[in-house]
Amino acid sequence: MADTSKVIIFNSPFTNQLAITMVSGRCEKTVDEIAKMTVPNGVKYKVINHSEMPADKTWIDAWEDPTIDSETNVGLNTQPPV
């Protein structure tokens, strides 16, 4: 079952913004499995604790995380966004 205290973040090549993927506790997959199937192919991602996200969501579109570029995890999803 997915750990709902975790969040997947990555720099979206489609929007040029930080993308945030929350996981559902009803999912049978691990957080890493979810990331591999949702993050675009070849895009680096990072799994963080939900508590690490900024509490103030006023400027959510301006959030950045430059440390994602140093990650080794990459997505495998080859489908375009919906």
N, C-alpha and C positions, 0 to 999 in steps of 0.2 A: 504494500500500500504506500502511496506517495506521502512524503513528509510535508505537511502543509505549512511548516514553519520556514520552508525554503522558497526562494524566488529565483527564477532564471532571468538573467539580463544579458542583452547583446546589442551591439550597434547595428540597427537595421539598414541593410543596403538599399531598401526600397523607400524609406522615409528619411534617412540620414538623421535619425533620432534614436535615443536609447529605448529599446523595446523591453517590456517587462511581462514575463509570463508567470502567472500564479498557478499553482497546482491544486487539484481537487483531491480531497481525502478519499473519494470514491474510486479513484483510479488505481488499478492493480499494478501499474508500472512504477519503477523507481524514478526519482527526479532526474537522474542522468539519462534514463531511457526516454523520458518525456522531452528533455532538451534535445537529444539527438534527432527526434522525429519532428520537432517544431522549429528549431533554429535552421535557417537556410544553409544549404550545403557549403562547407568551407568557411563559414562565419564563426569566429571565436565567441564563446559564451562563458559566463561565470555564474555559479550558483552561490547565492548569499542567503543569510538569514533574513527573514522578513523584518526583523527588528533593526537591521542595518540600513533600511530605506529611510530617507528623510521623512520626518513626521509632517513637516509643512509641505503640502502638495499644491500650494499656490502656483509655483513655477515648474510643475511636473514636466512640461515640454522642454525645459531647459536643463534637465538633469543630464549629467555626464558621468562616466566612469572610465578614465583613461587607463586604468589597470587591466581592462579587458584585453587589450592588445598583447599583454604578456602571458595570457592564458594559453594552454595547449589543447583544451577541449574545443572541438569544432562540430558544428551541426551537420546533419546528413540529409535534411529535407530538400528534395529537388523540385517540389511543387511550388508554383508562384503563390503569393498571398491571395486570400479570398477577398 
